[in-house]
Amino acid sequence: MIDHAAIADALRNLLGPEYGIGVSDPADPGGDLWPEERVAVAKAVRKRQLDFTGGRVAARQAMAELDLPPQPILQAPDRAPLWPKGLIGSIAHCDRVCIAAIAPLRAARSIGIDIEPDTALPSDLEDIICTPSERRWLDLQPPGDRGRLAKLIFGIKESVYKAQFPLTGEVTGFDAVDVQPDLVRESFLALPCTNSTLGKTGVRSGGRYARVEGFILSCCTISAQPRMKPG
């Protein structure tokens, strides 16, 4: 049985006291959607409805931690969450867990979180997920750790994508950033690749990760004002 409290504690440790945290089970989230939210998934398959519901329930748990009244979280046309005014947030889910983090705008300009099973990335996906510099870094690690470290890079990139999208509107690929994990501090930098559209925005990001309950949690925050795109 998954210890949701342990996952929530790990997220709090990664993000700090300004963030509200929520964790739910998509199979039994312990709550329901608001009428305004049901519209977004009325025609979706059952799994999508469960994940969507679990994420919204977790987000309202996060609001409660900040002593905020519960509010609906609608969906933009691109399916990104529309956060209430004055808040930033992120939702992530895998088969058995939904997580959410919410904070006032003073905490950061944007946040992205991700949760992945702490298993090895299939080797045939490594060239798709990892840039040449990341693969060189993997070459220096113990061979038995390579698959799980490649999965760590994948999870970090998912969190980076979620953090940058509200600021840039860029739909980026895995080649948009070079991830530099620090395995001692359990932190990372994500540097935009110069040949990607994200590289033109000046958005630099970083964050922390943790392994808990058989999952990898990745949290990316963007604090600095990104440069304007060249006109």
N, C-alpha and C positions, 0 to 999 in steps of 0.2 A: 504493500500500500504506500502511495506517495505521500510524503509529509509536506503538505502545502504550507504549513507554518515555517518549516525550514527554508523553503523556497522564498517565502516572503521576507524572512529575516536576511537571507543572502542579498536580496534586492535592496533592502534598506541599507545594508552595509555598503553596497556598491554605490548608491546614489546619495545617501545622506538624509538628514532630517527634514529638508524642505520638500521632499517628495512623499506623496501618499502612494501606497502600494496595495494592490489587490491580486488575489490568486483564486482561481476557481477551477472546477472540474467540468469540462464541456459536456460530459455525459449527464451530469447532475449539478448544474451551476449554483443551485440554491437561490434562484431568482428568475425573473422573466424580463422580456423586453417591454419597453414602453410602447404605446400605440404608434407614436411617431417613428419609432425605430423598426417596427415590424414591416413597414412598407419596403424597406431596403432588401429584405430577404424573403418576401412573400412567395416568390416563385423559385427560390433557390432550392438546391438539393438539401436533404436532411443534414448531412455533415456540415455544410456551410451554415445552416441555421443554428446548429449547436455551437459551432465555433464563434459565430457572431454573438449569440446570446451569452456564452461564457465570457467573452471579452468585455461586453457591456456590463455584466454583473461585476466582474473584477474591477472595471473602471469606477463603478459607483462605490465599491469598497474603498478604493483609493481616495475618492472624494470624501468619504466619511472620515478617513484618517486625518484629513486636513480640516475637519469640522465644516465642510462645505455641504450645502443641501444637495440631494440627489437631483441630477438633471439628465435629460436624454442626450445621447451622443449620436448624432445623425451621420449620414454618409455622403461624401462628395461624389460627383459623377465618376471620379477615378477610384472610388471605393475607399479612399483615405478617411479616417475619422475626422469629424468636424468638432473641435473642442470648444467648450463654452468660452466666451470672451474673457481674456485675462489669464487663460490657462494654456499650458503646453502638456502634451501627453503622448503616450504610445501604448499600443496593445500588441501582444504577440501570443501565438498559440502553437501547440503541437498536438499530437493525438490525445494526450491525457491531461494536459494542463493549459490553462489560459492565464496570462499575466497582464497586468496593467500598471503604469506609473504615470502620475499626474503631479504637476507643480505649478506654482504661479510663475508668470513670465520673468520675474526677477531672478529665478534660479538659473535660467539659461535661455538662449534663443530657441533652441529646439532639442528634442531628445528622441532617441530611437532605442528600442529594446528588442531582444530576440531570445528565443529558447529553442534549443535543439537537443535531441538525444545525444548523449556523450558516447558516440560510437564512431567508428572509422568512416571517413568519406570514401565511397567507392573509388578505386584507383582510376577508373576510366573518366571520372569527373574532374580529376585534379587539374588537367590542362585547361578545362573550361572555367573553373573557379579561380585558380591561382595564377597570378602574373609571373613572368620570368624571375623577377627578384624574389617573390615569395617562394617559388620552387627552389631557388638557390638556397634560401634560408632553410627550407625543409631538408635539403640535402645535408645540411650540417647537424641535423638533429638525429637522435638514436633511431635506427630504422624501424624498430618496433613501435615508435610513437608517431610515425609519419601520418598514418590515416587519421588519428584523432586530432592531431595538430592541424591537418588540412580541414577537418570539420570545424575546428575552432576558427580558422580564417573565414570559412563560409559563414558561420554565425555572426562574426564581427562585421562582415560586409553587409549582412542583412540589417544589422542595427544601424550601420552608417547610412545605408540607403534610406531607411525610415527617418533618420535625423535630418538628412540634407534635403529631402523632397519638399517639405513645407516651405523651405527658404528659396529653393532654386526652381522647383517645378520640373526638374530634370529626371527623366526616366533613364537611369544609367545601368550599364552592364557591370559584370564582375571585374572588368578591366578598367573601371573608372578610378579606383584607388589602389595604392600599394599599402598593405597592412603590415605594420611592424609590431609584433607581439613582444611583450616583456614577460617572460615566463616566471621570473622571480617575483616581480611586483604584481603579476596578474593584471596588467594594464596593456594598452595599445595606443599607437598613433595610426591614423589613416591619412595618407598623403595623396592628394589628387594627382593622377597621372597627367602629364602635360598633353598627351595625345587624346584625352577624353574631353567631353563637353564640360564635365565637372571641373577639370583643370583650369578652365577659363574663368571660373567664378571666384577663386581664391578661398573657398571654404576648406578649412583645415579642421579636422576633428580628432577626438581621442576619447578614451573611456577605459572601462574596466570590465573584467569578466570573472566568472566564478564557476566552479564545478560543484554541483549539489544534487543529491537525490537522483543521480544518473542522468543529469542534464547539464548543458552548458548555457549559462546566462551571459548575455553580452549587453552592455549598456553604453551607448554613445551619446555624448553631449556636445553641442556646438554653442560656444559662448561668444565668439567674436563676430562682429558685423562683417558679413561677406562683402567682397568688392563687387561693384556693379559689373554686369557683363559689358564687354565692349560693344558699342553701338554700330 
